[in-house]
Each structure stands twice: as C-alpha cells, then as structure tokens.
Amino acid sequence: MIEKNKRFKYDGRSRPSDDLYRENFNRIFGKGIINTETTLGDLKEVLQEQDELKESYKQSLQNKKERQKNES
C-alpha cells in the first residue's frame, strides 16, 4: 500500500545534465548581447539600433497625433 504522505521531493536537479542539454541551453540562452566574442563595435551597433528604434517610435507617435488631429 502506498502512503499518501510519501511524495517525490523536488531536489532542483531533475533536468538531465548531459551534453545535449547543455548545448541546447547555450543555443537558446547564450545569445545575449554580451558574450566572449562581443566587441565594443558590436555594442555600439546595438545601441545605435536602439536609438534609431526610439526615434522611429517617437515619429510614429507624432504621425498618429497629426492623423487624429486631421480626422477630427
């Protein structure tokens, strides 16, 4: 007879720790902005892209306001 009080206790290590798991983990989560191959030029490029996106967003908000003003 199995007792109801005896349950599997989670030890925090239930995932397999083989090479395939590590490879997939790095493939998914290892694509951060900064890694060992990142250069200063790469970071500047990312920051420039972010600035361009912010400017584009601001412009689209202004365009939206103008359209709403013209429609009313």
PQR file with spaces between the fields and no chain letter, atoms N, CA, C, O and H, PARSE charges and radii, in Angstrom:
ATOM       1  N    MET     1       0.841   -1.180    0.000 -0.4000 1.5000
ATOM       2  CA   MET     1       0.000    0.000    0.000 -0.0000 2.0000
ATOM       3  C    MET     1       0.886    1.244    0.000  0.5500 1.7000
ATOM       4  O    MET     1       1.829    1.332    0.787 -0.5500 1.4000
ATOM       5  N    ILE     2       0.591    2.200   -0.873 -0.4000 1.5000
ATOM       6  CA   ILE     2       1.372    3.425   -0.996 -0.0000 2.0000
ATOM       7  C    ILE     2       0.785    4.476   -0.061  0.5500 1.7000
ATOM       8  O    ILE     2      -0.415    4.749   -0.070 -0.5500 1.4000
ATOM       9  H    ILE     2      -0.175    2.129   -1.512  0.4000 1.0000
ATOM      10  N    GLU     3       1.656    5.046    0.730 -0.4000 1.5000
ATOM      11  CA   GLU     3       1.204    6.097    1.633 -0.0000 2.0000
ATOM      12  C    GLU     3       1.090    7.415    0.885  0.5500 1.7000
ATOM      13  O    GLU     3       1.919    7.718    0.027 -0.5500 1.4000
ATOM      14  H    GLU     3       2.631    4.825    0.736  0.4000 1.0000
ATOM      15  N    LYS     4       0.064    8.201    1.206 -0.4000 1.5000
ATOM      16  CA   LYS     4      -0.151    9.477    0.533 -0.0000 2.0000
ATOM      17  C    LYS     4       0.870   10.528    0.937  0.5500 1.7000
ATOM      18  O    LYS     4       1.103   11.479    0.190 -0.5500 1.4000
ATOM      19  H    LYS     4      -0.610    7.954    1.903  0.4000 1.0000
ATOM      20  N    ASN     5       1.468   10.378    2.073 -0.4000 1.5000
ATOM      21  CA   ASN     5       2.417   11.377    2.565 -0.0000 2.0000
ATOM      22  C    ASN     5       3.780   11.270    1.890  0.5500 1.7000
ATOM      23  O    ASN     5       4.560   12.222    1.920 -0.5500 1.4000
ATOM      24  H    ASN     5       1.280    9.606    2.680  0.4000 1.0000
ATOM      25  N    LYS     6       4.068   10.143    1.293 -0.4000 1.5000
ATOM      26  CA   LYS     6       5.360    9.970    0.637 -0.0000 2.0000
ATOM      27  C    LYS     6       5.253   10.455   -0.798  0.5500 1.7000
ATOM      28  O    LYS     6       4.645    9.794   -1.640 -0.5500 1.4000
ATOM      29  H    LYS     6       3.434    9.370    1.268  0.4000 1.0000
ATOM      30  N    ARG     7       5.832   11.590   -1.070 -0.4000 1.5000
ATOM      31  CA   ARG     7       5.851   12.164   -2.402 -0.0000 2.0000
ATOM      32  C    ARG     7       7.293   12.358   -2.827  0.5500 1.7000
ATOM      33  O    ARG     7       8.211   12.402   -2.008 -0.5500 1.4000
ATOM      34  H    ARG     7       6.325   12.128   -0.386  0.4000 1.0000
ATOM      35  N    PHE     8       7.457   12.472   -4.114 -0.4000 1.5000
ATOM      36  CA   PHE     8       8.782   12.772   -4.634 -0.0000 2.0000
ATOM      37  C    PHE     8       9.146   14.186   -4.223  0.5500 1.7000
ATOM      38  O    PHE     8       8.394   15.123   -4.490 -0.5500 1.4000
ATOM      39  H    PHE     8       6.711   12.436   -4.779  0.4000 1.0000
ATOM      40  N    LYS     9      10.262   14.345   -3.593 -0.4000 1.5000
ATOM      41  CA   LYS     9      10.716   15.673   -3.198 -0.0000 2.0000
ATOM      42  C    LYS     9      11.583   16.239   -4.314  0.5500 1.7000
ATOM      43  O    LYS     9      12.563   15.619   -4.729 -0.5500 1.4000
ATOM      44  H    LYS     9      10.873   13.584   -3.376  0.4000 1.0000
ATOM      45  N    TYR    10      11.220   17.401   -4.785 -0.4000 1.5000
ATOM      46  CA   TYR    10      11.959   18.052   -5.853 -0.0000 2.0000
ATOM      47  C    TYR    10      13.297   18.530   -5.321  0.5500 1.7000
ATOM      48  O    TYR    10      13.350   19.297   -4.360 -0.5500 1.4000
ATOM      49  H    TYR    10      10.424   17.904   -4.448  0.4000 1.0000
ATOM      50  N    ASP    11      14.351   18.092   -5.925 -0.4000 1.5000
ATOM      51  CA   ASP    11      15.690   18.453   -5.475 -0.0000 2.0000
ATOM      52  C    ASP    11      16.313   19.561   -6.310  0.5500 1.7000
ATOM      53  O    ASP    11      17.448   19.961   -6.048 -0.5500 1.4000
ATOM      54  H    ASP    11      14.308   17.469   -6.706  0.4000 1.0000
ATOM      55  N    GLY    12      15.583   20.073   -7.328 -0.4000 1.5000
ATOM      56  CA   GLY    12      16.111   21.134   -8.159 -0.0000 2.0000
ATOM      57  C    GLY    12      17.045   20.660   -9.239  0.5500 1.7000
ATOM      58  O    GLY    12      17.629   21.476   -9.953 -0.5500 1.4000
ATOM      59  H    GLY    12      14.661   19.748   -7.540  0.4000 1.0000
ATOM      60  N    ARG    13      17.201   19.373   -9.377 -0.4000 1.5000
ATOM      61  CA   ARG    13      18.132   18.826  -10.368 -0.0000 2.0000
ATOM      62  C    ARG    13      17.467   17.769  -11.241  0.5500 1.7000
ATOM      63  O    ARG    13      18.115   16.800  -11.638 -0.5500 1.4000
ATOM      64  H    ARG    13      16.728   18.710   -8.797  0.4000 1.0000
ATOM      65  N    SER    14      16.228   17.935  -11.532 -0.4000 1.5000
ATOM      66  CA   SER    14      15.522   16.894  -12.264 -0.0000 2.0000
ATOM      67  C    SER    14      15.803   16.937  -13.758  0.5500 1.7000
ATOM      68  O    SER    14      15.468   15.982  -14.458 -0.5500 1.4000
ATOM      69  H    SER    14      15.702   18.721  -11.209  0.4000 1.0000
ATOM      70  N    ARG    15      16.394   17.986  -14.268 -0.4000 1.5000
ATOM      71  CA   ARG    15      16.715   18.058  -15.687 -0.0000 2.0000
ATOM      72  C    ARG    15      17.961   17.246  -15.984  0.5500 1.7000
ATOM      73  O    ARG    15      18.878   17.179  -15.166 -0.5500 1.4000
ATOM      74  H    ARG    15      16.666   18.762  -13.699  0.4000 1.0000
ATOM      75  N    PRO    16      17.991   16.643  -17.136 -0.5600 1.5000
ATOM      76  CA   PRO    16      19.193   15.874  -17.478  0.2800 2.0000
ATOM      77  C    PRO    16      20.370   16.811  -17.702  0.5500 1.7000
ATOM      78  O    PRO    16      20.223   17.865  -18.320 -0.5500 1.4000
ATOM      79  N    SER    17      21.495   16.439  -17.217 -0.4000 1.5000
ATOM      80  CA   SER    17      22.669   17.304  -17.360 -0.0000 2.0000
ATOM      81  C    SER    17      23.674   16.675  -18.321  0.5500 1.7000
ATOM      82  O    SER    17      24.859   16.551  -18.011 -0.5500 1.4000
ATOM      83  H    SER    17      21.614   15.583  -16.715  0.4000 1.0000
ATOM      84  N    ASP    18      23.186   16.286  -19.474 -0.4000 1.5000
ATOM      85  CA   ASP    18      24.085   15.709  -20.470 -0.0000 2.0000
ATOM      86  C    ASP    18      24.529   16.787  -21.457  0.5500 1.7000
ATOM      87  O    ASP    18      24.125   17.944  -21.340 -0.5500 1.4000
ATOM      88  H    ASP    18      22.224   16.386  -19.727  0.4000 1.0000
ATOM      89  N    ASP    19      25.341   16.417  -22.407 -0.4000 1.5000
ATOM      90  CA   ASP    19      25.904   17.371  -23.359 -0.0000 2.0000
ATOM      91  C    ASP    19      24.834   17.993  -24.252  0.5500 1.7000
ATOM      92  O    ASP    19      24.924   19.173  -24.592 -0.5500 1.4000
ATOM      93  H    ASP    19      25.669   15.477  -22.502  0.4000 1.0000
ATOM      94  N    LEU    20      23.826   17.217  -24.633 -0.4000 1.5000
ATOM      95  CA   LEU    20      22.760   17.732  -25.481 -0.0000 2.0000
ATOM      96  C    LEU    20      21.986   18.836  -24.747  0.5500 1.7000
ATOM      97  O    LEU    20      21.654   19.862  -25.340 -0.5500 1.4000
ATOM      98  H    LEU    20      23.753   16.259  -24.356  0.4000 1.0000
ATOM      99  N    TYR    21      21.705   18.626  -23.472 -0.4000 1.5000
ATOM     100  CA   TYR    21      21.002   19.644  -22.683 -0.0000 2.0000
ATOM     101  C    TYR    21      21.828   20.930  -22.626  0.5500 1.7000
ATOM     102  O    TYR    21      21.298   22.018  -22.852 -0.5500 1.4000
ATOM     103  H    TYR    21      21.974   17.792  -22.990  0.4000 1.0000
ATOM     104  N    ARG    22      23.110   20.811  -22.328 -0.4000 1.5000
ATOM     105  CA   ARG    22      23.974   21.993  -22.237 -0.0000 2.0000
ATOM     106  C    ARG    22      24.054   22.720  -23.579  0.5500 1.7000
ATOM     107  O    ARG    22      24.013   23.950  -23.630 -0.5500 1.4000
ATOM     108  H    ARG    22      23.541   19.927  -22.145  0.4000 1.0000
ATOM     109  N    GLU    23      24.169   21.956  -24.656 -0.4000 1.5000
ATOM     110  CA   GLU    23      24.258   22.553  -25.988 -0.0000 2.0000
ATOM     111  C    GLU    23      22.974   23.318  -26.331  0.5500 1.7000
ATOM     112  O    GLU    23      23.036   24.438  -26.837 -0.5500 1.4000
ATOM     113  H    GLU    23      24.202   20.958  -24.615  0.4000 1.0000
ATOM     114  N    ASN    24      21.829   22.722  -26.061 -0.4000 1.5000
ATOM     115  CA   ASN    24      20.558   23.388  -26.340 -0.0000 2.0000
ATOM     116  C    ASN    24      20.348   24.597  -25.431  0.5500 1.7000
ATOM     117  O    ASN    24      19.828   25.621  -25.875 -0.5500 1.4000
ATOM     118  H    ASN    24      21.779   21.811  -25.650  0.4000 1.0000
ATOM     119  N    PHE    25      20.743   24.488  -24.182 -0.4000 1.5000
ATOM     120  CA   PHE    25      20.626   25.611  -23.257 -0.0000 2.0000
ATOM     121  C    PHE    25      21.453   26.792  -23.762  0.5500 1.7000
ATOM     122  O    PHE    25      20.977   27.927  -23.779 -0.5500 1.4000
ATOM     123  H    PHE    25      21.165   23.657  -23.821  0.4000 1.0000
ATOM     124  N    ASN    26      22.676   26.525  -24.167 -0.4000 1.5000
ATOM     125  CA   ASN    26      23.534   27.593  -24.676 -0.0000 2.0000
ATOM     126  C    ASN    26      23.013   28.156  -25.991  0.5500 1.7000
ATOM     127  O    ASN    26      23.145   29.352  -26.248 -0.5500 1.4000
ATOM     128  H    ASN    26      23.063   25.603  -24.153  0.4000 1.0000
ATOM     129  N    ARG    27      22.422   27.304  -26.824 -0.4000 1.5000
ATOM     130  CA   ARG    27      21.861   27.762  -28.090 -0.0000 2.0000
ATOM     131  C    ARG    27      20.696   28.715  -27.842  0.5500 1.7000
ATOM     132  O    ARG    27      20.546   29.713  -28.547 -0.5500 1.4000
ATOM     133  H    ARG    27      22.315   26.332  -26.614  0.4000 1.0000
ATOM     134  N    ILE    28      19.876   28.412  -26.847 -0.4000 1.5000
ATOM     135  CA   ILE    28      18.698   29.230  -26.567 -0.0000 2.0000
ATOM     136  C    ILE    28      19.049   30.477  -25.761  0.5500 1.7000
ATOM     137  O    ILE    28      18.665   31.585  -26.134 -0.5500 1.4000
ATOM     138  H    ILE    28      19.997   27.601  -26.274  0.4000 1.0000
ATOM     139  N    PHE    29      19.768   30.303  -24.669 -0.4000 1.5000
ATOM     140  CA   PHE    29      20.006   31.404  -23.746 -0.0000 2.0000
ATOM     141  C    PHE    29      21.363   32.061  -23.903  0.5500 1.7000
ATOM     142  O    PHE    29      21.616   33.086  -23.269 -0.5500 1.4000
ATOM     143  H    PHE    29      20.079   29.403  -24.366  0.4000 1.0000
ATOM     144  N    GLY    30      22.227   31.521  -24.705 -0.4000 1.5000
ATOM     145  CA   GLY    30      23.567   32.066  -24.860 -0.0000 2.0000
ATOM     146  C    GLY    30      23.661   33.175  -25.885  0.5500 1.7000
ATOM     147  O    GLY    30      24.765   33.576  -26.251 -0.5500 1.4000
ATOM     148  H    GLY    30      22.022   30.689  -25.220  0.4000 1.0000
ATOM     149  N    LYS    31      22.538   33.679  -26.356 -0.4000 1.5000
ATOM     150  CA   LYS    31      22.556   34.697  -27.395 -0.0000 2.0000
ATOM     151  C    LYS    31      22.378   36.090  -26.820  0.5500 1.7000
ATOM     152  O    LYS    31      21.769   36.950  -27.457 -0.5500 1.4000
ATOM     153  H    LYS    31      21.641   33.354  -26.058  0.4000 1.0000
ATOM     154  N    GLY    32      22.886   36.318  -25.655 -0.4000 1.5000
ATOM     155  CA   GLY    32      22.763   37.626  -25.049 -0.0000 2.0000
ATOM     156  C    GLY    32      23.566   38.664  -25.792  0.5500 1.7000
ATOM     157  O    GLY    32      24.315   38.336  -26.712 -0.5500 1.4000
ATOM     158  H    GLY    32      23.381   35.619  -25.138  0.4000 1.0000
ATOM     159  N    ILE    33      23.417   39.908  -25.404 -0.4000 1.5000
ATOM     160  CA   ILE    33      24.137   40.993  -26.062 -0.0000 2.0000
ATOM     161  C    ILE    33      25.629   40.862  -25.821  0.5500 1.7000
ATOM     162  O    ILE    33      26.436   41.104  -26.719 -0.5500 1.4000
ATOM     163  H    ILE    33      22.808   40.175  -24.656  0.4000 1.0000
ATOM     164  N    ILE    34      25.988   40.482  -24.618 -0.4000 1.5000
ATOM     165  CA   ILE    34      27.403   40.403  -24.276 -0.0000 2.0000
ATOM     166  C    ILE    34      27.813   38.947  -24.096  0.5500 1.7000
ATOM     167  O    ILE    34      27.217   38.229  -23.292 -0.5500 1.4000
ATOM     168  H    ILE    34      25.332   40.285  -23.889  0.4000 1.0000
ATOM     169  N    ASN    35      28.802   38.516  -24.819 -0.4000 1.5000
ATOM     170  CA   ASN    35      29.414   37.214  -24.619 -0.0000 2.0000
ATOM     171  C    ASN    35      30.905   37.352  -24.880  0.5500 1.7000
ATOM     172  O    ASN    35      31.402   38.467  -25.038 -0.5500 1.4000
ATOM     173  H    ASN    35      29.286   39.099  -25.472  0.4000 1.0000
ATOM     174  N    THR    36      31.602   36.275  -24.928 -0.4000 1.5000
ATOM     175  CA   THR    36      33.061   36.354  -25.055 -0.0000 2.0000
ATOM     176  C    THR    36      33.503   36.859  -26.426  0.5500 1.7000
ATOM     177  O    THR    36      34.634   37.323  -26.573 -0.5500 1.4000
ATOM     178  H    THR    36      31.198   35.369  -24.800  0.4000 1.0000
ATOM     179  N    GLU    37      32.634   36.776  -27.428 -0.4000 1.5000
ATOM     180  CA   GLU    37      33.004   37.206  -28.768 -0.0000 2.0000
ATOM     181  C    GLU    37      32.504   38.616  -29.095  0.5500 1.7000
ATOM     182  O    GLU    37      32.718   39.093  -30.209 -0.5500 1.4000
ATOM     183  H    GLU    37      31.716   36.399  -27.308  0.4000 1.0000
ATOM     184  N    THR    38      31.856   39.278  -28.169 -0.4000 1.5000
ATOM     185  CA   THR    38      31.304   40.606  -28.402 -0.0000 2.0000
ATOM     186  C    THR    38      32.417   41.654  -28.347  0.5500 1.7000
ATOM     187  O    THR    38      33.250   41.650  -27.441 -0.5500 1.4000
ATOM     188  H    THR    38      31.682   38.891  -27.264  0.4000 1.0000
ATOM     189  N    THR    39      32.412   42.543  -29.326 -0.4000 1.5000
ATOM     190  CA   THR    39      33.391   43.614  -29.346 -0.0000 2.0000
ATOM     191  C    THR    39      32.701   44.934  -29.015  0.5500 1.7000
ATOM     192  O    THR    39      31.473   45.008  -28.984 -0.5500 1.4000
ATOM     193  H    THR    39      31.735   42.546  -30.062  0.4000 1.0000
ATOM     194  N    LEU    40      33.478   45.950  -28.772 -0.4000 1.5000
ATOM     195  CA   LEU    40      32.938   47.272  -28.481 -0.0000 2.0000
ATOM     196  C    LEU    40      32.142   47.795  -29.672  0.5500 1.7000
ATOM     197  O    LEU    40      31.120   48.460  -29.499 -0.5500 1.4000
ATOM     198  H    LEU    40      34.476   45.890  -28.797  0.4000 1.0000
ATOM     199  N    GLY    41      32.605   47.497  -30.864 -0.4000 1.5000
ATOM     200  CA   GLY    41      31.880   47.904  -32.075 -0.0000 2.0000
ATOM     201  C    GLY    41      30.501   47.269  -32.146  0.5500 1.7000
ATOM     202  O    GLY    41      29.534   47.907  -32.563 -0.5500 1.4000
ATOM     203  H    GLY    41      33.435   46.956  -31.004  0.4000 1.0000
ATOM     204  N    ASP    42      30.416   45.998  -31.734 -0.4000 1.5000
ATOM     205  CA   ASP    42      29.115   45.316  -31.723 -0.0000 2.0000
ATOM     206  C    ASP    42      28.160   46.005  -30.761  0.5500 1.7000
ATOM     207  O    ASP    42      26.986   46.202  -31.075 -0.5500 1.4000
ATOM     208  H    ASP    42      31.202   45.480  -31.396  0.4000 1.0000
ATOM     209  N    LEU    43      28.663   46.368  -29.597 -0.4000 1.5000
ATOM     210  CA   LEU    43      27.816   47.032  -28.602 -0.0000 2.0000
ATOM     211  C    LEU    43      27.359   48.403  -29.089  0.5500 1.7000
ATOM     212  O    LEU    43      26.207   48.786  -28.885 -0.5500 1.4000
ATOM     213  H    LEU    43      29.617   46.209  -29.342  0.4000 1.0000
ATOM     214  N    LYS    44      28.259   49.138  -29.731 -0.4000 1.5000
ATOM     215  CA   LYS    44      27.893   50.446  -30.278 -0.0000 2.0000
ATOM     216  C    LYS    44      26.814   50.293  -31.343  0.5500 1.7000
ATOM     217  O    LYS    44      25.896   51.107  -31.435 -0.5500 1.4000
ATOM     218  H    LYS    44      29.195   48.826  -29.897  0.4000 1.0000
ATOM     219  N    GLU    45      26.937   49.243  -32.143 -0.4000 1.5000
ATOM     220  CA   GLU    45      25.953   48.972  -33.198 -0.0000 2.0000
ATOM     221  C    GLU    45      24.575   48.691  -32.586  0.5500 1.7000
ATOM     222  O    GLU    45      23.561   49.187  -33.078 -0.5500 1.4000
ATOM     223  H    GLU    45      27.683   48.581  -32.068  0.4000 1.0000
ATOM     224  N    VAL    46      24.544   47.910  -31.534 -0.4000 1.5000
ATOM     225  CA   VAL    46      23.280   47.591  -30.860 -0.0000 2.0000
ATOM     226  C    VAL    46      22.669   48.853  -30.268  0.5500 1.7000
ATOM     227  O    VAL    46      21.464   49.076  -30.390 -0.5500 1.4000
ATOM     228  H    VAL    46      25.367   47.507  -31.134  0.4000 1.0000
ATOM     229  N    LEU    47      23.490   49.678  -29.628 -0.4000 1.5000
ATOM     230  CA   LEU    47      22.983   50.918  -29.036 -0.0000 2.0000
ATOM     231  C    LEU    47      22.462   51.865  -30.111  0.5500 1.7000
ATOM     232  O    LEU    47      21.452   52.538  -29.907 -0.5500 1.4000
ATOM     233  H    LEU    47      24.468   49.497  -29.529  0.4000 1.0000
ATOM     234  N    GLN    48      23.135   51.922  -31.241 -0.4000 1.5000
ATOM     235  CA   GLN    48      22.692   52.777  -32.335 -0.0000 2.0000
ATOM     236  C    GLN    48      21.341   52.294  -32.872  0.5500 1.7000
ATOM     237  O    GLN    48      20.456   53.103  -33.152 -0.5500 1.4000
ATOM     238  H    GLN    48      23.956   51.376  -31.407  0.4000 1.0000
ATOM     239  N    GLU    49      21.186   50.983  -33.014 -0.4000 1.5000
ATOM     240  CA   GLU    49      19.911   50.428  -33.471 -0.0000 2.0000
ATOM     241  C    GLU    49      18.790   50.759  -32.496  0.5500 1.7000
ATOM     242  O    GLU    49      17.677   51.082  -32.911 -0.5500 1.4000
ATOM     243  H    GLU    49      21.905   50.326  -32.787  0.4000 1.0000
ATOM     244  N    GLN    50      19.084   50.678  -31.196 -0.4000 1.5000
ATOM     245  CA   GLN    50      18.075   51.001  -30.189 -0.0000 2.0000
ATOM     246  C    GLN    50      17.683   52.474  -30.275  0.5500 1.7000
ATOM     247  O    GLN    50      16.502   52.807  -30.173 -0.5500 1.4000
ATOM     248  H    GLN    50      19.988   50.416  -30.859  0.4000 1.0000
ATOM     249  N    ASP    51      18.656   53.349  -30.460 -0.4000 1.5000
ATOM     250  CA   ASP    51      18.357   54.775  -30.601 -0.0000 2.0000
ATOM     251  C    ASP    51      17.494   55.044  -31.832  0.5500 1.7000
ATOM     252  O    ASP    51      16.557   55.840  -31.781 -0.5500 1.4000
ATOM     253  H    ASP    51      19.615   53.078  -30.543  0.4000 1.0000
ATOM     254  N    GLU    52      17.820   54.369  -32.942 -0.4000 1.5000
ATOM     255  CA   GLU    52      17.034   54.538  -34.156 -0.0000 2.0000
ATOM     256  C    GLU    52      15.596   54.058  -33.958  0.5500 1.7000
ATOM     257  O    GLU    52      14.657   54.679  -34.454 -0.5500 1.4000
ATOM     258  H    GLU    52      18.581   53.722  -32.983  0.4000 1.0000
ATOM     259  N    LEU    53      15.429   52.959  -33.236 -0.4000 1.5000
ATOM     260  CA   LEU    53      14.086   52.461  -32.960 -0.0000 2.0000
ATOM     261  C    LEU    53      13.299   53.426  -32.082  0.5500 1.7000
ATOM     262  O    LEU    53      12.101   53.622  -32.289 -0.5500 1.4000
ATOM     263  H    LEU    53      16.192   52.455  -32.833  0.4000 1.0000
ATOM     264  N    LYS    54      13.969   54.031  -31.101 -0.4000 1.5000
ATOM     265  CA   LYS    54      13.302   55.015  -30.241 -0.0000 2.0000
ATOM     266  C    LYS    54      12.845   56.221  -31.048  0.5500 1.7000
ATOM     267  O    LYS    54      11.726   56.704  -30.876 -0.5500 1.4000
ATOM     268  H    LYS    54      14.941   53.873  -30.932  0.4000 1.0000
ATOM     269  N    GLU    55      13.716   56.706  -31.929 -0.4000 1.5000
ATOM     270  CA   GLU    55      13.371   57.846  -32.768 -0.0000 2.0000
ATOM     271  C    GLU    55      12.212   57.507  -33.698  0.5500 1.7000
ATOM     272  O    GLU    55      11.310   58.320  -33.898 -0.5500 1.4000
ATOM     273  H    GLU    55      14.626   56.314  -32.069  0.4000 1.0000
ATOM     274  N    SER    56      12.242   56.322  -34.258 -0.4000 1.5000
ATOM     275  CA   SER    56      11.171   55.885  -35.143 -0.0000 2.0000
ATOM     276  C    SER    56       9.846   55.809  -34.386  0.5500 1.7000
ATOM     277  O    SER    56       8.801   56.200  -34.907 -0.5500 1.4000
ATOM     278  H    SER    56      12.975   55.662  -34.096  0.4000 1.0000
ATOM     279  N    TYR    57       9.898   55.310  -33.173 -0.4000 1.5000
ATOM     280  CA   TYR    57       8.692   55.214  -32.346 -0.0000 2.0000
ATOM     281  C    TYR    57       8.146   56.607  -32.030  0.5500 1.7000
ATOM     282  O    TYR    57       6.939   56.835  -32.112 -0.5500 1.4000
ATOM     283  H    TYR    57      10.746   54.992  -32.751  0.4000 1.0000
ATOM     284  N    LYS    58       9.029   57.534  -31.672 -0.4000 1.5000
ATOM     285  CA   LYS    58       8.599   58.908  -31.387 -0.0000 2.0000
ATOM     286  C    LYS    58       7.936   59.524  -32.620  0.5500 1.7000
ATOM     287  O    LYS    58       6.904   60.187  -32.516 -0.5500 1.4000
ATOM     288  H    LYS    58      10.010   57.349  -31.605  0.4000 1.0000
ATOM     289  N    GLN    59       8.544   59.296  -33.788 -0.4000 1.5000
ATOM     290  CA   GLN    59       7.996   59.831  -35.028 -0.0000 2.0000
ATOM     291  C    GLN    59       6.628   59.227  -35.322  0.5500 1.7000
ATOM     292  O    GLN    59       5.722   59.937  -35.759 -0.5500 1.4000
ATOM     293  H    GLN    59       9.383   58.758  -33.872  0.4000 1.0000
ATOM     294  N    SER    60       6.468   57.934  -35.089 -0.4000 1.5000
ATOM     295  CA   SER    60       5.178   57.306  -35.355 -0.0000 2.0000
ATOM     296  C    SER    60       4.104   57.839  -34.411  0.5500 1.7000
ATOM     297  O    SER    60       2.947   57.973  -34.808 -0.5500 1.4000
ATOM     298  H    SER    60       7.204   57.357  -34.734  0.4000 1.0000
ATOM     299  N    LEU    61       4.475   58.146  -33.163 -0.4000 1.5000
ATOM     300  CA   LEU    61       3.515   58.743  -32.234 -0.0000 2.0000
ATOM     301  C    LEU    61       3.097   60.137  -32.705  0.5500 1.7000
ATOM     302  O    LEU    61       1.924   60.499  -32.618 -0.5500 1.4000
ATOM     303  H    LEU    61       5.415   58.037  -32.841  0.4000 1.0000
ATOM     304  N    GLN    62       4.058   60.914  -33.203 -0.4000 1.5000
ATOM     305  CA   GLN    62       3.736   62.246  -33.727 -0.0000 2.0000
ATOM     306  C    GLN    62       2.819   62.142  -34.944  0.5500 1.7000
ATOM     307  O    GLN    62       1.866   62.909  -35.074 -0.5500 1.4000
ATOM     308  H    GLN    62       5.011   60.620  -33.274  0.4000 1.0000
ATOM     309  N    ASN    63       3.106   61.201  -35.824 -0.4000 1.5000
ATOM     310  CA   ASN    63       2.270   60.995  -37.000 -0.0000 2.0000
ATOM     311  C    ASN    63       0.850   60.612  -36.603  0.5500 1.7000
ATOM     312  O    ASN    63      -0.117   61.072  -37.209 -0.5500 1.4000
ATOM     313  H    ASN    63       3.880   60.577  -35.718  0.4000 1.0000
ATOM     314  N    LYS    64       0.733   59.778  -35.597 -0.4000 1.5000
ATOM     315  CA   LYS    64      -0.578   59.345  -35.126 -0.0000 2.0000
ATOM     316  C    LYS    64      -1.368   60.529  -34.583  0.5500 1.7000
ATOM     317  O    LYS    64      -2.559   60.669  -34.861 -0.5500 1.4000
ATOM     318  H    LYS    64       1.519   59.404  -35.105  0.4000 1.0000
ATOM     319  N    LYS    65      -0.699   61.385  -33.805 -0.4000 1.5000
ATOM     320  CA   LYS    65      -1.359   62.570  -33.259 -0.0000 2.0000
ATOM     321  C    LYS    65      -1.836   63.492  -34.381  0.5500 1.7000
ATOM     322  O    LYS    65      -2.942   64.030  -34.320 -0.5500 1.4000
ATOM     323  H    LYS    65       0.269   61.271  -33.579  0.4000 1.0000
ATOM     324  N    GLU    66      -1.013   63.669  -35.385 -0.4000 1.5000
ATOM     325  CA   GLU    66      -1.386   64.513  -36.524 -0.0000 2.0000
ATOM     326  C    GLU    66      -2.575   63.934  -37.281  0.5500 1.7000
ATOM     327  O    GLU    66      -3.480   64.670  -37.675 -0.5500 1.4000
ATOM     328  H    GLU    66      -0.115   63.232  -35.434  0.4000 1.0000
ATOM     329  N    ARG    67      -2.575   62.611  -37.487 -0.4000 1.5000
ATOM     330  CA   ARG    67      -3.707   61.982  -38.165 -0.0000 2.0000
ATOM     331  C    ARG    67      -4.999   62.163  -37.370  0.5500 1.7000
ATOM     332  O    ARG    67      -6.048   62.470  -37.935 -0.5500 1.4000
ATOM     333  H    ARG    67      -1.840   62.014  -37.167  0.4000 1.0000
ATOM     334  N    GLN    68      -4.908   61.970  -36.052 -0.4000 1.5000
ATOM     335  CA   GLN    68      -6.091   62.108  -35.217 -0.0000 2.0000
ATOM     336  C    GLN    68      -6.587   63.566  -35.224  0.5500 1.7000
ATOM     337  O    GLN    68      -7.791   63.823  -35.211 -0.5500 1.4000
ATOM     338  H    GLN    68      -4.056   61.720  -35.593  0.4000 1.0000
ATOM     339  N    LYS    69      -5.648   64.501  -35.244 -0.4000 1.5000
ATOM     340  CA   LYS    69      -5.999   65.923  -35.266 -0.0000 2.0000
ATOM     341  C    LYS    69      -6.684   66.260  -36.588  0.5500 1.7000
ATOM     342  O    LYS    69      -7.668   67.000  -36.602 -0.5500 1.4000
ATOM     343  H    LYS    69      -4.670   64.292  -35.254  0.4000 1.0000
ATOM     344  N    ASN    70      -6.175   65.727  -37.694 -0.4000 1.5000
ATOM     345  CA   ASN    70      -6.741   65.999  -39.013 -0.0000 2.0000
ATOM     346  C    ASN    70      -8.093   65.330  -39.212  0.5500 1.7000
ATOM     347  O    ASN    70      -8.935   65.846  -39.948 -0.5500 1.4000
ATOM     348  H    ASN    70      -5.376   65.126  -37.682  0.4000 1.0000
ATOM     349  N    GLU    71      -8.314   64.189  -38.567 -0.4000 1.5000
ATOM     350  CA   GLU    71      -9.577   63.469  -38.707 -0.0000 2.0000
ATOM     351  C    GLU    71     -10.704   64.123  -37.918  0.5500 1.7000
ATOM     352  O    GLU    71     -11.872   63.977  -38.279 -0.5500 1.4000
ATOM     353  H    GLU    71      -7.631   63.769  -37.970  0.4000 1.0000
ATOM     354  N    SER    72     -10.380   64.829  -36.866 -0.4000 1.5000
ATOM     355  CA   SER    72     -11.431   65.419  -36.039 -0.0000 2.0000
ATOM     356  C    SER    72     -11.793   66.826  -36.437  0.5500 1.7000
ATOM     357  O    SER    72     -12.665   67.437  -35.819 -0.5500 1.4000
ATOM     358  H    SER    72      -9.432   64.948  -36.573  0.4000 1.0000
